Amino acid sequence: MALAASIFATLGDEKHYQVAMNNVWRLQVQQDSSPINGGIGDAKTKQVYSYSNLTALNAAFN
């Protein structure tokens, strides 16, 4: 989703950019007790992927 958000941002498509970013933030771990709190990943398995987090950061600052 973050890659799509970056493409929408480049195209100036604010509506689809917001939809894509909402999906990105839906995957953000928001559990203070989790070691991956704040990251894009799976709180249950504690799996995160560098690519997912990097593309989310890049898309957020487009």
ABEGO torsion letter per residue (X at the ends): XAAAAAAAAAAGBAAAAAAAAAAAAAABBBBAABAABGBBEBAAAGBBBAAAAAAAAAAAAX
